[in-house]
Amino acid sequence: MLKASFIIPHTHPSLPGHFPGHPITPGVVSLDHVAQNLLRLIPDSAIDGFPQVKFLQPLPPGIEVFVSYQLKNETLYQFSCESEDKIILSGQIRLATTET
């Protein structure tokens, strides 16, 4: 199992419009962090997509998110994002296959 974490800062440029007075991290920003962390853990790889994603809780800024990745097959990882003892996001992320 691979593990990583991230924090969306209060100064992230997507937050003022999402939602004024009660900022919530946009899903695409969370997914970008999930993808970038996996790419750091598996150098020389590329993301092919997210076959499945479930957003279970809103993510306010400034909260640490812990991500775990479980290999399902040679290109597919199951991931789960937890914060404050709650699963906030889960799904699958696929790595691109390399052609030889």
C-alpha positions in Angstrom: 0.0 0.0 0.0 1.3 3.5 -0.9 0.5 6.5 1.2 0.7 10.3 0.9 -1.0 13.4 2.2 -1.9 16.9 1.1 -3.3 20.2 2.4 -5.3 22.7 0.3 -4.2 26.1 1.6 -6.7 28.8 2.4 -5.0 30.9 -0.3 -5.7 28.4 -3.2 -7.0 30.5 -6.2 -10.1 28.3 -6.6 -11.5 29.0 -3.2 -12.9 32.5 -3.4 -15.6 31.5 -5.9 -16.3 28.1 -4.4 -18.3 29.1 -2.3 -18.0 32.7 -1.0 -18.0 32.9 2.8 -17.9 29.1 3.1 -14.9 27.8 1.0 -15.0 24.2 -0.1 -12.2 22.6 -2.2 -13.5 21.8 -5.7 -13.4 18.1 -6.5 -11.0 18.6 -9.4 -8.5 20.2 -7.1 -8.6 17.2 -4.8 -8.3 14.8 -7.7 -5.3 16.7 -9.0 -3.6 16.2 -5.6 -4.5 12.5 -5.6 -3.0 12.1 -9.1 0.2 14.2 -8.4 0.9 12.3 -5.2 0.7 9.0 -7.0 3.0 10.3 -9.8 5.5 11.3 -7.1 5.3 7.8 -5.6 5.6 6.0 -8.9 8.2 8.0 -11.0 8.1 7.8 -14.8 4.4 7.0 -14.9 1.4 8.9 -16.3 -2.2 9.1 -15.3 -4.8 7.6 -17.8 -7.9 8.6 -15.9 -10.2 8.1 -13.0 -12.6 5.2 -13.8 -14.6 5.7 -10.6 -14.8 8.5 -8.0 -17.1 9.1 -5.1 -17.1 12.4 -3.2 -18.4 11.6 0.3 -17.7 14.7 2.3 -16.9 18.4 1.5 -13.2 19.3 2.0 -12.6 22.7 3.6 -9.2 24.3 3.1 -6.4 23.9 5.6 -7.2 20.3 6.6 -4.7 17.5 6.1 -5.9 14.7 3.9 -4.3 11.3 4.0 -4.4 9.3 0.8 -3.8 5.5 0.6 -3.4 3.7 -2.7 -4.0 -0.1 -3.1 -2.8 -1.8 -6.3 -5.7 -3.7 -8.0 -3.9 -4.8 -11.2 -0.9 -3.7 -13.2 -2.4 -0.3 -14.0 -5.3 0.3 -11.6 -5.1 1.6 -8.1 -8.0 1.9 -5.6 -7.6 5.1 -3.5 -9.1 6.5 -0.4 -8.8 10.0 1.1 -9.4 10.5 4.8 -9.5 13.6 6.9 -10.5 13.9 10.6 -11.4 10.2 10.7 -13.8 10.5 7.8 -13.5 9.2 4.2 -14.0 12.3 2.1 -13.1 10.9 -1.3 -12.5 7.4 -2.8 -12.2 5.8 -6.2 -9.9 4.3 -8.8 -7.0 5.9 -10.7 -5.6 4.3 -13.8 -2.0 4.6 -14.9 -1.2 4.7 -18.6 0.3 1.6 -20.1 3.7 1.8 -21.6 4.1 0.6 -25.1 7.4 -1.1 -26.1 
